[in-house]
């Protein structure tokens, strides 16, 4: 099979519950067309971190291999998501003298590098450096200072950094799969790009991605991501609660959550009986008859905990009251009654976010669970159109040992 060139983008979503891969081509009109799709149950991954490199490698190979088979091509470079505890949000300020000359892209790159240089933590690497606002001689609100004049140029930046060791493990694992990392993108950023409208990003929106092992947050204002965070609790914790509360298997608990789970109690829940398989002493499965209200009573406290944690984080960040609406996405966002509960917690309008449609996207991958994979394609396409792509996306990453280590693994495995 032929290898892909620069007119193709491959996104790889390494999640705790599943691994997804989309291969897309860039059409002559600049639009995307998905030609390969693969997804596989995750192995060796917890909270976005690789815990067993062999299991993770097998799962990644299976997902990428299925997408390659469908597309009829070989993939050697991927855009990869970063999720969970690896990411950390920073807000930085930098200024520099620009007296006696017109501000150029070189000046803009220089001030951004100056701001990012403030992060001296050797254990973390910069993933995103997003200029939120520029100012010239204290005149704020400038989006693009290129071509303007003044004495002092300043910039407010939102920088997201991630654990160096975790990135190294991902890079090494992918190298064993004969894959290079073209770029890293944090999951909530990618999902938000896939689901938010232009107006939502401009006017201000809180985006919440309910994942398997954690829940991620991204806040947008003036078309920029200005804050990102995560809560180490997600859909898998709800499944565990059900399994323990109803003495059933994780598989049966997940099925009960999907088919009957809800967060809003109704009068008929007391009368509705659901069958839950329960393993007896002799090893044979027996059906346990449970009121649906019992299931609701198990699910609701855990979701309340997640929303209280999110509310607390947003309150501490100062962004809780930004914008007028909340958009929810991710596989866990499909739980019945979640939209109404989130609206009650934040006193805002809430809508279910679904990824933008891309040509060639299969019907089964148009749901919220595939927002991250879709968003990585859209964000990479947008970046490639910008002249600042190489600087903005890779300020320090490929000056680090990660690329050299990836090359070593490719040559030796």
N, C-alpha and C positions, 0 to 999 in steps of 0.2 A: 504493500500500500504506500502511496506517496506521502511525504511529510508536508506539514502545513507551513505556509509562508506568512508574510506580514498581513495579508488580506483576510486572515482568520483570527478568531479569538476563542479561547477555550477557558471556561470557568469551572472551578472545582470547589464545591461546598463540602468541607470536612466537618460534619456535625456529629453530635454524640449519639443520635438515633439513626441517622442515615448519611450516606455520602452520595452526592449528586454531581454529575458532569454534563455540561452543555458545550457542544462544539458549534460555532457559528461562523458563517462567512460574511464578509462585508460586500454588499452588492454595489454596482457602479453608481447608484443613486445615494450611497452613503448609509443605507439602511441595513439591518441585520437579517440574516436568514439562518435559523437553526437547522443544522443538517445531521446532528448526532446527539442522542440523549442516553444517559445511563445513570442508574441509581441502585444503591446496594445498602443493605443493613450494615451499620457501623460495627466495627470490632476494634478493640484496643484504643478507644478514644473516650475520654470522660471530661465533661465541661470544656470541650474544645482543645484539650491537651492530650497528646499521645501518651498512653500508659503502657501499651504493648506494641512495639514497633512492627513485629511480625504480623500480628492480627491487623493492624492498621494498613500495612503494606498490601495484604491480601484483599482487603475491602476496597482500597483505592484502585488497585489493579483491575478488580472486577467491574467497578463503576466506569472507569476510563475505557477499559476494554470494550464494554457494551456500547459506549458512545462511538468509539473508533469503528467498531463493526458496522454500526448503523450508517456512519458517515463515509466509510470506505477510505479512511485516511489514518495515518499515524500521528499522534500528538507528541510533541516534545517540550512544549512550553505551556504553562497554565497560570491563570490568575487564581489565587487562593485566598480564602477568607480567614480572618482571625476572630476568634470569639472567646467568650468567657473571661476568666481571671487574667488573661494575658494583657488586656488593653487597659490603658489609663489615660485620662483626659487632662490636658494642661492648657492654661491660658497664659500667653506670653506677650510681652511688649518690647518693641525695639525702635530705636530712632537713629538717624544719621544725617549728616550735613549734605545738602545737595546744592549749595550756593554756586552761582555762576555757570550753571549748565542745565539744559533741559533734562528732565527725568526720563531715563530709558529703562528698557527691560533689564539691563545689567544692574541698575540701581535697585530695582525691585527684587531681583534674585539675591543681591547682596544683603538687603535688609532682612529678607526671610531667612537666609543662612545665619545671619547674626542672631536672630531670635531663636532659631532652633539650636544654636550653639550653647544656649543657656541650660540645656538639658545635658548634664554631665554624668548621669548615671550610666556606668559601664554595663549594667545588667539589663538595660533596656535599649531598644532601637526605635527610631521614629518611623511610623507607618504613614501618617498623614500630617501634612503641614498646610493648614487652610487659612489664608489671610481673610479675616473677618471684616476688617475695616482699615483704611488708610487715612492719614491726616497730613496736611501740608501747612506748616506754621499754625498749628492748632485749629485749622479748618477741617472739621471732622466729616464723616459720611462719604468719603471718596472711595469709589469702588475700583477705579483703575487710574492711577496717577501718571501713567505713561504719557509723555509729551507735555506735561505741566511744568510750572516753574515755582520755586520757593526757596527758602533757606534750610528748613528742616523737614525731612520726610519721616513719618512714624507709622508703625503698623501694629494692629492688634491681631494676634494669631491664635488659632485653636490647633493644638498639636496633640496627636494621639501616638503614644509610644507603647511598645509591647515587650514582653519578656524575651531577652536574647536567647536564653536556653530553650524556651518553647519554640521559637522561630527556627532555631538550629535543629531541633528534633524533627520539625515538619519538613524543613529543607532536606535533611538527610534521608528521611523516609521517602520523599518524592524522588530524590536522586536514585535510590534503590529501584524505583519504578521507572527509571530513565526519563524523568521529567524535571525540567528547569522551572524555577519560580520566576515568572515574568513580573509579577507584582503581588503585593499583599493588600487586602482591603478588609477593614473590620466589618463584621456581619451586619450590625444595625445600619451602618452607612449604606451598604449595598442594598439592603432590603428597603430602606427608605427611598433611595433613588428609584427603585422599581415600582414603588406604590404611591408616592406622593405626587400630587399635581404641581404645576408651576406656581400657582397661587398659594398653595399650602406651604411650599418652601419659602416663598417670599414673605407672606404675612405672619408666619410663625406657627409651628405645629410640634406637638409632642408625639413622637413615633415610638410605639412599644412593640417589640418582637417577642412573642411568647414561644420560646424554643423548648427543646426536650430537657436539657439539664440546667438551663439558665434562662433568664429573661433579660433582654437587652433594650437599651433606651438610646434614642438619638433625637436631639432637638435641633430644629432648623429655624432660621430667621434671616431675612434678606438673602434668601437662596443659598445660604451657607450652613453647614453643620456646625453649631456653636457649642455643643456639649454631647458627650457620649458616656454611657455607664452600663453596668450590668448588675443583675441580682442573681446570686448563685442558687436559685430555686426555679424549677420549671415543670414542664408536663410530666417528666418521669417521676418526680416526687409525688405528684397526684396519683399516678399509677401505683407507686409503692404503698401509699396510704390505703388505697382501695384493696390491694392484695393482702395487706396486713389486717385491715378492718373486716374483710369478708372471708378471710382464710382461704384465698384462692391463688392461682398462679398469676404471674405477671402478665402472661399472654391473655388470660381471661379477664384480668383487671383492665387491661388496655382496651379490650373489646367492649366491656361494660361501660367504660368511660366514653368511648366513641359513640356507642349506640344509644345509651340511656343517660349519660351525664348531663347535668344541668346545674345552674347556680341559683335559680329562682324557684322556690318551693310553691307548689300549687296544691289545692285541696285533693285533686285526684291522685297525687303522688302517694297518699296513704293507702289508696285502694289498688294502685297498679303494682302487680307482683312481677318481678323479673327472676329468671333462673340463672344462678351463678354456679359453675362447676366447683366442687369442693372435693379435695382428695381425702379419701377415708383411710382408716388405719390399715386396711388390706391393700392399699395402693391403687384401688379402683376409684374412678371419679364418680361422685354422686352430686345430684343437683340440690342446691340449697335455694329455697324460695325466700327472696328478700323484697321488702317493700322498696319502691323506688325512692321514697323519702329518705331511707337509710343511706342510699348511695349519695344523694344530694348532701346529706349531713356530713359525709366524709369529705367530699370534694370542696365544699364551701370554705371551711376554715383555712385550707392551704392556699386557696386563691386570695382570700382576705389577707393572708400573711404577705403574699407577693405584692399586692396592691399597696399595702401599708408600707412595705419596704421601698417601693418605687416612690410613693408620696414623700417619704422621709428624705430620700436621696435628692429629689427635686427641690424640696424645701431648703435643704442645706446648700444646694447649688445656686439658689436664687432664681431659678427658671420655672418654678412650679406654675406661675400664673401667665406664662408666655402664650401668646396666640389664643385662639378661640376654640380649637378643636384638638382631639386626640385621634390618631389613626393606629389601629391595632393590626398586627399581622403575625405570621408564623403558624406552625401547625397547631399550637395550643390555643390560638385565637378563635378557633372554630367551636370551642366549647359553648354550649347553649347558655344564654343569659350573661355571657361575659361582657358583651357590648353595653348592656344596661347597667351592669355593676360598675364598669369603668366610668361611665357617664356620671353615676352617683358619687363616686370617689372624687372625681376631679371637677365636677360641676361644669363640664364642657360637652359640646357635641362630639359624638364618637361615631366613626365609621370603620367598617371592615376594609382593610387595604388588600387589594389583589394586584399582582404584578402586571405591568403593562404588557400588552400582547405583542409578541414578536413573530414574524413570519416563520412558519415551520414548527412552532411550539405545539407539542402534543396536548390533547385535551386533558390528559391525566396530570400534566405539569403546569396547568394554568392556575392552580390554587396557591394559597398563602404559604404553603410549606416549601415552595420553590422560589420565593421572593429573592433570597440571597443570590442564588445562581443567576437569576435573570438580571438583578441589579448590577452584578459584577460585569456582565456583558455591556450593559448600557453605560456604566461609568467609565469603563475602559475605552469604549468607542468615543465618548465625549472627551476623554483625556487625550486620545490620539489626534484629535482635531486641534488641540491647543499646542502652540509652539513651546509652551512652558512645561509640557508633559514630562520630559526627562528629568527636569530639575524638581518639579513639584512632587512627583511620585517616588523619586529615588534619591532623596537628599543624602542619605548616608548608607542605605542598605547595601548597595553593590560596591561600596568602598570598604565594606566589612568582610570578615572571613567567610560569611555564609556562602557566597558564590564560589570561592575557592574550594570549600569543603564539598559543595555539590558536584563540582567538576571531578574531585578525587573519587567520590562514590561512583560517579558514572563510569570512570575509567577502571574501577576495581571490582564492580559488581555487575 
